[in-house]
């Protein structure tokens, strides 16, 4: 079997060439990051489905840009569900401060979107007062919507059918 494999590889039609490094064209200036303190508070939002690398990306960005991370995953708020929710470990946090992570008792009432908005807004204010960038990371769309919506109504579900324009919706 090994002879067959090595024979097949040696007859490959794809030439093996060394990769050259990519060079930025002269017309493209290097990317710079500037935080203007006179503007409104800025936040970075990383959202996506389970297992897509949101936690790792948020830690990488936080170490690069002097930031702190605010959890926006509904289940990771609760204390005692670290394994069930695949909560980021202390080692994986790499010294980056995390907020709203494993803080709510699991036997207490469910954290509402309004409560999340209030807690996360407080965390954002604390982080920006220290001159750091807040990064919101998680996959709970309703919590992120509650935080970012200019006029948030806690009684309204932004993902309900009547609120989605008919041209953007189709029934299965």
DASUL-V889899 format. One line per field, one symbol per residue. psi: psi as a letter, one per 20 degrees, with the letter a starting at -180 (. if undefined). A space follows every 50 residues. Layout:
# DASUL-V889899
psi = ???
This chain:
# DASUL-V889899
psi = ghhgghgghijpioqoqqpqqpppqhioqqpqppooiirqpqqppoqrrp jjkgggghggghhhkmrqpppkpghihppikgghjlqprgghikjpppql okhpphjaqpprhgggggghggggggghhjkrpppppajnghghghgipg npoiipoijqghipqhiiqqq.
